[in-house]
Amino acid sequence: MTAFAGKTLQFGVVPTETKKSMTGLDLLTGIKNGTLPAPPIQQVLDFRISRLKRGHTVFLYRCSARFVHGMCRAFYP
């Protein structure tokens, strides 16, 4: 578990049968709301689903000095 923007998340893998029974929007909504586990890579790269609607998803990424590249140069020159 980890916290991001005041929200504690559980990480894991959504069972295949659960994923098959849902739309992509329902799956991402469940991850965003915490009713489904977030993918483990989300914990490593420290990103979250910020906004979500049909056909549009916005991910919020927290830049870290350990991943300095073009996207983070403004914060870690």
PDB file of N, CA, C and O in Angstrom:
ATOM      1  N   MET A   1       0.842  -1.194   0.000  1.00  0.00           N
ATOM      2  CA  MET A   1       0.000   0.000   0.000  1.00  0.00           C
ATOM      3  C   MET A   1       0.873   1.237   0.000  1.00  0.00           C
ATOM      4  O   MET A   1       1.973   1.233   0.552  1.00  0.00           O
ATOM      5  N   THR A   2       0.389   2.272  -0.607  1.00  0.00           N
ATOM      6  CA  THR A   2       1.083   3.539  -0.605  1.00  0.00           C
ATOM      7  C   THR A   2       0.057   4.660  -0.670  1.00  0.00           C
ATOM      8  O   THR A   2      -1.095   4.446  -1.046  1.00  0.00           O
ATOM      9  N   ALA A   3       0.488   5.846  -0.302  1.00  0.00           N
ATOM     10  CA  ALA A   3      -0.418   6.996  -0.337  1.00  0.00           C
ATOM     11  C   ALA A   3       0.011   7.941  -1.445  1.00  0.00           C
ATOM     12  O   ALA A   3       1.204   8.122  -1.688  1.00  0.00           O
ATOM     13  N   PHE A   4      -0.944   8.530  -2.105  1.00  0.00           N
ATOM     14  CA  PHE A   4      -0.693   9.500  -3.157  1.00  0.00           C
ATOM     15  C   PHE A   4      -1.850  10.478  -3.102  1.00  0.00           C
ATOM     16  O   PHE A   4      -3.011  10.092  -3.234  1.00  0.00           O
ATOM     17  N   ALA A   5      -1.531  11.726  -2.911  1.00  0.00           N
ATOM     18  CA  ALA A   5      -2.562  12.775  -2.814  1.00  0.00           C
ATOM     19  C   ALA A   5      -3.597  12.421  -1.746  1.00  0.00           C
ATOM     20  O   ALA A   5      -4.796  12.622  -1.938  1.00  0.00           O
ATOM     21  N   GLY A   6      -3.121  11.894  -0.624  1.00  0.00           N
ATOM     22  CA  GLY A   6      -4.002  11.604   0.497  1.00  0.00           C
ATOM     23  C   GLY A   6      -4.813  10.334   0.370  1.00  0.00           C
ATOM     24  O   GLY A   6      -5.649  10.050   1.228  1.00  0.00           O
ATOM     25  N   LYS A   7      -4.587   9.560  -0.682  1.00  0.00           N
ATOM     26  CA  LYS A   7      -5.361   8.347  -0.916  1.00  0.00           C
ATOM     27  C   LYS A   7      -4.441   7.136  -0.791  1.00  0.00           C
ATOM     28  O   LYS A   7      -3.370   7.109  -1.396  1.00  0.00           O
ATOM     29  N   THR A   8      -4.845   6.144  -0.020  1.00  0.00           N
ATOM     30  CA  THR A   8      -4.067   4.926   0.120  1.00  0.00           C
ATOM     31  C   THR A   8      -4.528   3.922  -0.921  1.00  0.00           C
ATOM     32  O   THR A   8      -5.725   3.676  -1.073  1.00  0.00           O
ATOM     33  N   LEU A   9      -3.569   3.341  -1.639  1.00  0.00           N
ATOM     34  CA  LEU A   9      -3.885   2.397  -2.702  1.00  0.00           C
ATOM     35  C   LEU A   9      -3.364   1.009  -2.378  1.00  0.00           C
ATOM     36  O   LEU A   9      -2.327   0.855  -1.733  1.00  0.00           O
ATOM     37  N   GLN A  10      -4.091   0.008  -2.830  1.00  0.00           N
ATOM     38  CA  GLN A  10      -3.641  -1.380  -2.762  1.00  0.00           C
ATOM     39  C   GLN A  10      -3.112  -1.736  -4.143  1.00  0.00           C
ATOM     40  O   GLN A  10      -3.665  -1.304  -5.155  1.00  0.00           O
ATOM     41  N   PHE A  11      -2.053  -2.515  -4.186  1.00  0.00           N
ATOM     42  CA  PHE A  11      -1.466  -2.924  -5.459  1.00  0.00           C
ATOM     43  C   PHE A  11      -1.601  -4.423  -5.624  1.00  0.00           C
ATOM     44  O   PHE A  11      -1.524  -5.173  -4.650  1.00  0.00           O
ATOM     45  N   GLY A  12      -1.800  -4.855  -6.844  1.00  0.00           N
ATOM     46  CA  GLY A  12      -1.933  -6.276  -7.126  1.00  0.00           C
ATOM     47  C   GLY A  12      -2.380  -6.477  -8.559  1.00  0.00           C
ATOM     48  O   GLY A  12      -2.226  -5.597  -9.405  1.00  0.00           O
ATOM     49  N   VAL A  13      -2.933  -7.644  -8.815  1.00  0.00           N
ATOM     50  CA  VAL A  13      -3.372  -7.994 -10.163  1.00  0.00           C
ATOM     51  C   VAL A  13      -4.863  -8.302 -10.118  1.00  0.00           C
ATOM     52  O   VAL A  13      -5.323  -9.081  -9.282  1.00  0.00           O
ATOM     53  N   VAL A  14      -5.600  -7.691 -11.012  1.00  0.00           N
ATOM     54  CA  VAL A  14      -7.029  -7.968 -11.114  1.00  0.00           C
ATOM     55  C   VAL A  14      -7.176  -9.329 -11.800  1.00  0.00           C
ATOM     56  O   VAL A  14      -6.596  -9.543 -12.864  1.00  0.00           O
ATOM     57  N   PRO A  15      -7.936 -10.245 -11.212  1.00  0.00           N
ATOM     58  CA  PRO A  15      -8.106 -11.568 -11.821  1.00  0.00           C
ATOM     59  C   PRO A  15      -8.647 -11.481 -13.246  1.00  0.00           C
ATOM     60  O   PRO A  15      -9.469 -10.617 -13.552  1.00  0.00           O
ATOM     61  N   THR A  16      -8.187 -12.374 -14.108  1.00  0.00           N
ATOM     62  CA  THR A  16      -8.578 -12.374 -15.518  1.00  0.00           C
ATOM     63  C   THR A  16     -10.083 -12.434 -15.688  1.00  0.00           C
ATOM     64  O   THR A  16     -10.639 -11.701 -16.506  1.00  0.00           O
ATOM     65  N   GLU A  17     -10.750 -13.286 -14.939  1.00  0.00           N
ATOM     66  CA  GLU A  17     -12.210 -13.405 -15.075  1.00  0.00           C
ATOM     67  C   GLU A  17     -12.914 -12.100 -14.702  1.00  0.00           C
ATOM     68  O   GLU A  17     -13.931 -11.745 -15.298  1.00  0.00           O
ATOM     69  N   THR A  18     -12.375 -11.402 -13.730  1.00  0.00           N
ATOM     70  CA  THR A  18     -12.956 -10.104 -13.345  1.00  0.00           C
ATOM     71  C   THR A  18     -12.784  -9.116 -14.485  1.00  0.00           C
ATOM     72  O   THR A  18     -13.725  -8.406 -14.841  1.00  0.00           O
ATOM     73  N   LYS A  19     -11.589  -9.065 -15.060  1.00  0.00           N
ATOM     74  CA  LYS A  19     -11.331  -8.135 -16.166  1.00  0.00           C
ATOM     75  C   LYS A  19     -12.215  -8.430 -17.369  1.00  0.00           C
ATOM     76  O   LYS A  19     -12.716  -7.513 -18.019  1.00  0.00           O
ATOM     77  N   LYS A  20     -12.407  -9.719 -17.665  1.00  0.00           N
ATOM     78  CA  LYS A  20     -13.214 -10.103 -18.818  1.00  0.00           C
ATOM     79  C   LYS A  20     -14.673  -9.683 -18.673  1.00  0.00           C
ATOM     80  O   LYS A  20     -15.369  -9.480 -19.668  1.00  0.00           O
ATOM     81  N   SER A  21     -15.126  -9.556 -17.446  1.00  0.00           N
ATOM     82  CA  SER A  21     -16.539  -9.227 -17.210  1.00  0.00           C
ATOM     83  C   SER A  21     -16.794  -7.720 -17.172  1.00  0.00           C
ATOM     84  O   SER A  21     -17.925  -7.292 -16.938  1.00  0.00           O
ATOM     85  N   MET A  22     -15.762  -6.916 -17.398  1.00  0.00           N
ATOM     86  CA  MET A  22     -15.889  -5.466 -17.274  1.00  0.00           C
ATOM     87  C   MET A  22     -15.500  -4.767 -18.564  1.00  0.00           C
ATOM     88  O   MET A  22     -14.774  -5.318 -19.392  1.00  0.00           O
ATOM     89  N   THR A  23     -15.994  -3.546 -18.722  1.00  0.00           N
ATOM     90  CA  THR A  23     -15.488  -2.690 -19.795  1.00  0.00           C
ATOM     91  C   THR A  23     -14.171  -2.074 -19.315  1.00  0.00           C
ATOM     92  O   THR A  23     -13.865  -2.102 -18.123  1.00  0.00           O
ATOM     93  N   GLY A  24     -13.412  -1.532 -20.230  1.00  0.00           N
ATOM     94  CA  GLY A  24     -12.174  -0.860 -19.854  1.00  0.00           C
ATOM     95  C   GLY A  24     -12.421   0.314 -18.925  1.00  0.00           C
ATOM     96  O   GLY A  24     -11.653   0.558 -17.994  1.00  0.00           O
ATOM     97  N   LEU A  25     -13.502   1.039 -19.185  1.00  0.00           N
ATOM     98  CA  LEU A  25     -13.851   2.182 -18.337  1.00  0.00           C
ATOM     99  C   LEU A  25     -14.187   1.723 -16.919  1.00  0.00           C
ATOM    100  O   LEU A  25     -13.775   2.351 -15.943  1.00  0.00           O
ATOM    101  N   ASP A  26     -14.941   0.618 -16.810  1.00  0.00           N
ATOM    102  CA  ASP A  26     -15.267   0.083 -15.481  1.00  0.00           C
ATOM    103  C   ASP A  26     -14.010  -0.375 -14.743  1.00  0.00           C
ATOM    104  O   ASP A  26     -13.879  -0.169 -13.537  1.00  0.00           O
ATOM    105  N   LEU A  27     -13.090  -0.998 -15.476  1.00  0.00           N
ATOM    106  CA  LEU A  27     -11.846  -1.464 -14.869  1.00  0.00           C
ATOM    107  C   LEU A  27     -11.029  -0.285 -14.327  1.00  0.00           C
ATOM    108  O   LEU A  27     -10.595  -0.307 -13.175  1.00  0.00           O
ATOM    109  N   LEU A  28     -10.824   0.731 -15.149  1.00  0.00           N
ATOM    110  CA  LEU A  28     -10.048   1.890 -14.707  1.00  0.00           C
ATOM    111  C   LEU A  28     -10.761   2.666 -13.591  1.00  0.00           C
ATOM    112  O   LEU A  28     -10.110   3.208 -12.698  1.00  0.00           O
ATOM    113  N   THR A  29     -12.081   2.716 -13.644  1.00  0.00           N
ATOM    114  CA  THR A  29     -12.835   3.374 -12.575  1.00  0.00           C
ATOM    115  C   THR A  29     -12.642   2.637 -11.259  1.00  0.00           C
ATOM    116  O   THR A  29     -12.473   3.267 -10.215  1.00  0.00           O
ATOM    117  N   GLY A  30     -12.665   1.307 -11.298  1.00  0.00           N
ATOM    118  CA  GLY A  30     -12.440   0.509 -10.097  1.00  0.00           C
ATOM    119  C   GLY A  30     -11.050   0.717  -9.525  1.00  0.00           C
ATOM    120  O   GLY A  30     -10.879   0.785  -8.308  1.00  0.00           O
ATOM    121  N   ILE A  31     -10.058   0.818 -10.394  1.00  0.00           N
ATOM    122  CA  ILE A  31      -8.691   1.075  -9.932  1.00  0.00           C
ATOM    123  C   ILE A  31      -8.606   2.476  -9.327  1.00  0.00           C
ATOM    124  O   ILE A  31      -8.020   2.661  -8.260  1.00  0.00           O
ATOM    125  N   LYS A  32      -9.188   3.451 -10.005  1.00  0.00           N
ATOM    126  CA  LYS A  32      -9.149   4.831  -9.505  1.00  0.00           C
ATOM    127  C   LYS A  32      -9.854   4.967  -8.155  1.00  0.00           C
ATOM    128  O   LYS A  32      -9.374   5.679  -7.273  1.00  0.00           O
ATOM    129  N   ASN A  33     -10.988   4.288  -7.994  1.00  0.00           N
ATOM    130  CA  ASN A  33     -11.767   4.384  -6.756  1.00  0.00           C
ATOM    131  C   ASN A  33     -11.238   3.499  -5.633  1.00  0.00           C
ATOM    132  O   ASN A  33     -11.654   3.633  -4.482  1.00  0.00           O
ATOM    133  N   GLY A  34     -10.326   2.600  -5.970  1.00  0.00           N
ATOM    134  CA  GLY A  34      -9.761   1.722  -4.949  1.00  0.00           C
ATOM    135  C   GLY A  34     -10.541   0.442  -4.714  1.00  0.00           C
ATOM    136  O   GLY A  34     -10.211  -0.316  -3.802  1.00  0.00           O
ATOM    137  N   THR A  35     -11.575   0.179  -5.518  1.00  0.00           N
ATOM    138  CA  THR A  35     -12.315  -1.072  -5.368  1.00  0.00           C
ATOM    139  C   THR A  35     -11.590  -2.230  -6.060  1.00  0.00           C
ATOM    140  O   THR A  35     -11.879  -3.396  -5.787  1.00  0.00           O
ATOM    141  N   LEU A  36     -10.659  -1.913  -6.946  1.00  0.00           N
ATOM    142  CA  LEU A  36      -9.788  -2.907  -7.583  1.00  0.00           C
ATOM    143  C   LEU A  36      -8.346  -2.514  -7.313  1.00  0.00           C
ATOM    144  O   LEU A  36      -8.050  -1.331  -7.150  1.00  0.00           O
ATOM    145  N   PRO A  37      -7.435  -3.495  -7.263  1.00  0.00           N
ATOM    146  CA  PRO A  37      -6.038  -3.149  -7.003  1.00  0.00           C
ATOM    147  C   PRO A  37      -5.406  -2.432  -8.186  1.00  0.00           C
ATOM    148  O   PRO A  37      -5.721  -2.715  -9.341  1.00  0.00           O
ATOM    149  N   ALA A  38      -4.526  -1.515  -7.886  1.00  0.00           N
ATOM    150  CA  ALA A  38      -3.769  -0.812  -8.918  1.00  0.00           C
ATOM    151  C   ALA A  38      -2.630  -1.721  -9.388  1.00  0.00           C
ATOM    152  O   ALA A  38      -2.143  -2.540  -8.609  1.00  0.00           O
ATOM    153  N   PRO A  39      -2.197  -1.592 -10.645  1.00  0.00           N
ATOM    154  CA  PRO A  39      -1.106  -2.434 -11.131  1.00  0.00           C
ATOM    155  C   PRO A  39       0.197  -2.115 -10.398  1.00  0.00           C
ATOM    156  O   PRO A  39       0.450  -0.953 -10.083  1.00  0.00           O
ATOM    157  N   PRO A  40       1.027  -3.123 -10.120  1.00  0.00           N
ATOM    158  CA  PRO A  40       2.272  -2.898  -9.377  1.00  0.00           C
ATOM    159  C   PRO A  40       3.197  -1.846  -9.996  1.00  0.00           C
ATOM    160  O   PRO A  40       3.897  -1.141  -9.269  1.00  0.00           O
ATOM    161  N   ILE A  41       3.209  -1.732 -11.326  1.00  0.00           N
ATOM    162  CA  ILE A  41       4.076  -0.741 -11.979  1.00  0.00           C
ATOM    163  C   ILE A  41       3.692   0.675 -11.557  1.00  0.00           C
ATOM    164  O   ILE A  41       4.522   1.583 -11.593  1.00  0.00           O
ATOM    165  N   GLN A  42       2.453   0.859 -11.163  1.00  0.00           N
ATOM    166  CA  GLN A  42       1.991   2.171 -10.709  1.00  0.00           C
ATOM    167  C   GLN A  42       2.707   2.593  -9.435  1.00  0.00           C
ATOM    168  O   GLN A  42       2.958   3.780  -9.225  1.00  0.00           O
ATOM    169  N   GLN A  43       3.033   1.641  -8.597  1.00  0.00           N
ATOM    170  CA  GLN A  43       3.751   1.936  -7.359  1.00  0.00           C
ATOM    171  C   GLN A  43       5.197   2.334  -7.657  1.00  0.00           C
ATOM    172  O   GLN A  43       5.746   3.236  -7.023  1.00  0.00           O
ATOM    173  N   VAL A  44       5.798   1.658  -8.617  1.00  0.00           N
ATOM    174  CA  VAL A  44       7.196   1.928  -8.957  1.00  0.00           C
ATOM    175  C   VAL A  44       7.348   3.288  -9.634  1.00  0.00           C
ATOM    176  O   VAL A  44       8.239   4.061  -9.281  1.00  0.00           O
ATOM    177  N   LEU A  45       6.493   3.581 -10.591  1.00  0.00           N
ATOM    178  CA  LEU A  45       6.605   4.823 -11.359  1.00  0.00           C
ATOM    179  C   LEU A  45       5.838   5.987 -10.751  1.00  0.00           C
ATOM    180  O   LEU A  45       5.961   7.118 -11.223  1.00  0.00           O
ATOM    181  N   ASP A  46       5.050   5.733  -9.713  1.00  0.00           N
ATOM    182  CA  ASP A  46       4.359   6.772  -8.954  1.00  0.00           C
ATOM    183  C   ASP A  46       3.431   7.627  -9.820  1.00  0.00           C
ATOM    184  O   ASP A  46       3.559   8.850  -9.867  1.00  0.00           O
ATOM    185  N   PHE A  47       2.497   6.962 -10.502  1.00  0.00           N
ATOM    186  CA  PHE A  47       1.477   7.684 -11.258  1.00  0.00           C
ATOM    187  C   PHE A  47       0.102   7.220 -10.808  1.00  0.00           C
ATOM    188  O   PHE A  47      -0.041   6.137 -10.241  1.00  0.00           O
ATOM    189  N   ARG A  48      -0.903   8.039 -11.062  1.00  0.00           N
ATOM    190  CA  ARG A  48      -2.272   7.733 -10.678  1.00  0.00           C
ATOM    191  C   ARG A  48      -3.226   8.206 -11.768  1.00  0.00           C
ATOM    192  O   ARG A  48      -2.884   9.061 -12.586  1.00  0.00           O
ATOM    193  N   ILE A  49      -4.414   7.641 -11.764  1.00  0.00           N
ATOM    194  CA  ILE A  49      -5.453   8.106 -12.669  1.00  0.00           C
ATOM    195  C   ILE A  49      -6.043   9.366 -12.045  1.00  0.00           C
ATOM    196  O   ILE A  49      -6.565   9.336 -10.930  1.00  0.00           O
ATOM    197  N   SER A  50      -5.955  10.455 -12.769  1.00  0.00           N
ATOM    198  CA  SER A  50      -6.440  11.735 -12.259  1.00  0.00           C
ATOM    199  C   SER A  50      -7.886  11.993 -12.674  1.00  0.00           C
ATOM    200  O   SER A  50      -8.733  12.312 -11.840  1.00  0.00           O
ATOM    201  N   ARG A  51      -8.161  11.852 -13.972  1.00  0.00           N
ATOM    202  CA  ARG A  51      -9.510  12.068 -14.507  1.00  0.00           C
ATOM    203  C   ARG A  51      -9.844  10.934 -15.463  1.00  0.00           C
ATOM    204  O   ARG A  51      -8.977  10.387 -16.145  1.00  0.00           O
ATOM    205  N   LEU A  52     -11.110  10.602 -15.490  1.00  0.00           N
ATOM    206  CA  LEU A  52     -11.510   9.450 -16.272  1.00  0.00           C
ATOM    207  C   LEU A  52     -12.934   9.635 -16.793  1.00  0.00           C
ATOM    208  O   LEU A  52     -13.860   9.900 -16.027  1.00  0.00           O
ATOM    209  N   LYS A  53     -13.088   9.492 -18.085  1.00  0.00           N
ATOM    210  CA  LYS A  53     -14.418   9.463 -18.699  1.00  0.00           C
ATOM    211  C   LYS A  53     -14.282   8.660 -19.991  1.00  0.00           C
ATOM    212  O   LYS A  53     -13.168   8.384 -20.438  1.00  0.00           O
ATOM    213  N   ARG A  54     -15.376   8.299 -20.572  1.00  0.00           N
ATOM    214  CA  ARG A  54     -15.334   7.483 -21.776  1.00  0.00           C
ATOM    215  C   ARG A  54     -14.493   8.151 -22.863  1.00  0.00           C
ATOM    216  O   ARG A  54     -14.765   9.282 -23.266  1.00  0.00           O
ATOM    217  N   GLY A  55     -13.480   7.443 -23.327  1.00  0.00           N
ATOM    218  CA  GLY A  55     -12.616   7.950 -24.389  1.00  0.00           C
ATOM    219  C   GLY A  55     -11.519   8.888 -23.930  1.00  0.00           C
ATOM    220  O   GLY A  55     -10.782   9.422 -24.759  1.00  0.00           O
ATOM    221  N   HIS A  56     -11.389   9.105 -22.619  1.00  0.00           N
ATOM    222  CA  HIS A  56     -10.394  10.078 -22.131  1.00  0.00           C
ATOM    223  C   HIS A  56      -9.935   9.707 -20.718  1.00  0.00           C
ATOM    224  O   HIS A  56     -10.740   9.602 -19.794  1.00  0.00           O
ATOM    225  N   THR A  57      -8.638   9.514 -20.579  1.00  0.00           N
ATOM    226  CA  THR A  57      -8.060   9.229 -19.261  1.00  0.00           C
ATOM    227  C   THR A  57      -6.839  10.112 -19.066  1.00  0.00           C
ATOM    228  O   THR A  57      -6.009  10.235 -19.966  1.00  0.00           O
ATOM    229  N   VAL A  58      -6.725  10.726 -17.897  1.00  0.00           N
ATOM    230  CA  VAL A  58      -5.570  11.554 -17.565  1.00  0.00           C
ATOM    231  C   VAL A  58      -4.851  10.908 -16.396  1.00  0.00           C
ATOM    232  O   VAL A  58      -5.442  10.636 -15.352  1.00  0.00           O
ATOM    233  N   PHE A  59      -3.556  10.668 -16.595  1.00  0.00           N
ATOM    234  CA  PHE A  59      -2.722  10.105 -15.542  1.00  0.00           C
ATOM    235  C   PHE A  59      -1.874  11.222 -14.947  1.00  0.00           C
ATOM    236  O   PHE A  59      -1.338  12.057 -15.675  1.00  0.00           O
ATOM    237  N   LEU A  60      -1.755  11.235 -13.639  1.00  0.00           N
ATOM    238  CA  LEU A  60      -0.925  12.207 -12.936  1.00  0.00           C
ATOM    239  C   LEU A  60       0.348  11.492 -12.516  1.00  0.00           C
ATOM    240  O   LEU A  60       0.298  10.462 -11.844  1.00  0.00           O
ATOM    241  N   TYR A  61       1.482  12.037 -12.910  1.00  0.00           N
ATOM    242  CA  TYR A  61       2.781  11.442 -12.637  1.00  0.00           C
ATOM    243  C   TYR A  61       3.567  12.362 -11.725  1.00  0.00           C
ATOM    244  O   TYR A  61       3.670  13.561 -11.986  1.00  0.00           O
ATOM    245  N   ARG A  62       4.116  11.815 -10.666  1.00  0.00           N
ATOM    246  CA  ARG A  62       4.944  12.607  -9.749  1.00  0.00           C
ATOM    247  C   ARG A  62       6.408  12.387 -10.140  1.00  0.00           C
ATOM    248  O   ARG A  62       6.942  11.286 -10.008  1.00  0.00           O
ATOM    249  N   CYS A  63       7.042  13.461 -10.623  1.00  0.00           N
ATOM    250  CA  CYS A  63       8.448  13.357 -11.032  1.00  0.00           C
ATOM    251  C   CYS A  63       9.336  13.040  -9.840  1.00  0.00           C
ATOM    252  O   CYS A  63       9.109  13.513  -8.726  1.00  0.00           O
ATOM    253  N   SER A  64      10.338  12.240 -10.099  1.00  0.00           N
ATOM    254  CA  SER A  64      11.273  11.845  -9.062  1.00  0.00           C
ATOM    255  C   SER A  64      12.689  12.020  -9.587  1.00  0.00           C
ATOM    256  O   SER A  64      12.945  11.797 -10.770  1.00  0.00           O
ATOM    257  N   ALA A  65      13.583  12.406  -8.744  1.00  0.00           N
ATOM    258  CA  ALA A  65      14.973  12.599  -9.151  1.00  0.00           C
ATOM    259  C   ALA A  65      15.586  11.305  -9.695  1.00  0.00           C
ATOM    260  O   ALA A  65      16.531  11.354 -10.483  1.00  0.00           O
ATOM    261  N   ARG A  66      15.060  10.158  -9.286  1.00  0.00           N
ATOM    262  CA  ARG A  66      15.627   8.891  -9.776  1.00  0.00           C
ATOM    263  C   ARG A  66      15.235   8.605 -11.210  1.00  0.00           C
ATOM    264  O   ARG A  66      15.812   7.711 -11.830  1.00  0.00           O
ATOM    265  N   PHE A  67      14.280   9.329 -11.757  1.00  0.00           N
ATOM    266  CA  PHE A  67      13.867   9.146 -13.148  1.00  0.00           C
ATOM    267  C   PHE A  67      14.026  10.435 -13.935  1.00  0.00           C
ATOM    268  O   PHE A  67      13.093  10.848 -14.623  1.00  0.00           O
ATOM    269  N   VAL A  68      15.163  11.071 -13.855  1.00  0.00           N
ATOM    270  CA  VAL A  68      15.365  12.346 -14.535  1.00  0.00           C
ATOM    271  C   VAL A  68      15.459  12.102 -16.042  1.00  0.00           C
ATOM    272  O   VAL A  68      16.305  11.344 -16.517  1.00  0.00           O
ATOM    273  N   HIS A  69      14.587  12.750 -16.761  1.00  0.00           N
ATOM    274  CA  HIS A  69      14.570  12.711 -18.224  1.00  0.00           C
ATOM    275  C   HIS A  69      13.851  13.970 -18.690  1.00  0.00           C
ATOM    276  O   HIS A  69      13.581  14.855 -17.878  1.00  0.00           O
ATOM    277  N   GLY A  70      13.544  14.068 -19.945  1.00  0.00           N
ATOM    278  CA  GLY A  70      12.953  15.283 -20.500  1.00  0.00           C
ATOM    279  C   GLY A  70      11.724  15.785 -19.768  1.00  0.00           C
ATOM    280  O   GLY A  70      11.559  16.993 -19.599  1.00  0.00           O
ATOM    281  N   MET A  71      10.854  14.878 -19.328  1.00  0.00           N
ATOM    282  CA  MET A  71       9.629  15.296 -18.667  1.00  0.00           C
ATOM    283  C   MET A  71       9.904  15.944 -17.315  1.00  0.00           C
ATOM    284  O   MET A  71       9.134  16.792 -16.865  1.00  0.00           O
ATOM    285  N   CYS A  72      10.995  15.551 -16.667  1.00  0.00           N
ATOM    286  CA  CYS A  72      11.283  16.050 -15.319  1.00  0.00           C
ATOM    287  C   CYS A  72      12.337  17.154 -15.287  1.00  0.00           C
ATOM    288  O   CYS A  72      12.622  17.685 -14.214  1.00  0.00           O
ATOM    289  N   ARG A  73      12.912  17.512 -16.408  1.00  0.00           N
ATOM    290  CA  ARG A  73      14.002  18.498 -16.408  1.00  0.00           C
ATOM    291  C   ARG A  73      13.604  19.830 -15.810  1.00  0.00           C
ATOM    292  O   ARG A  73      14.430  20.515 -15.207  1.00  0.00           O
ATOM    293  N   ALA A  74      12.355  20.200 -15.971  1.00  0.00           N
ATOM    294  CA  ALA A  74      11.911  21.477 -15.410  1.00  0.00           C
ATOM    295  C   ALA A  74      11.992  21.464 -13.881  1.00  0.00           C
ATOM    296  O   ALA A  74      12.162  22.510 -13.255  1.00  0.00           O
ATOM    297  N   PHE A  75      11.869  20.275 -13.285  1.00  0.00           N
ATOM    298  CA  PHE A  75      11.881  20.164 -11.839  1.00  0.00           C
ATOM    299  C   PHE A  75      13.249  19.772 -11.290  1.00  0.00           C
ATOM    300  O   PHE A  75      13.594  20.128 -10.163  1.00  0.00           O
ATOM    301  N   TYR A  76      14.032  19.035 -12.089  1.00  0.00           N
ATOM    302  CA  TYR A  76      15.361  18.557 -11.671  1.00  0.00           C
ATOM    303  C   TYR A  76      16.361  18.850 -12.769  1.00  0.00           C
ATOM    304  O   TYR A  76      16.752  17.943 -13.503  1.00  0.00           O
ATOM    305  N   PRO A  77      16.791  20.122 -12.899  1.00  0.00           N
ATOM    306  CA  PRO A  77      17.718  20.498 -13.991  1.00  0.00           C
ATOM    307  C   PRO A  77      19.085  19.842 -13.838  1.00  0.00           C
ATOM    308  O   PRO A  77      19.968  20.056 -14.668  1.00  0.00           O
TER     309      PRO A  77
END
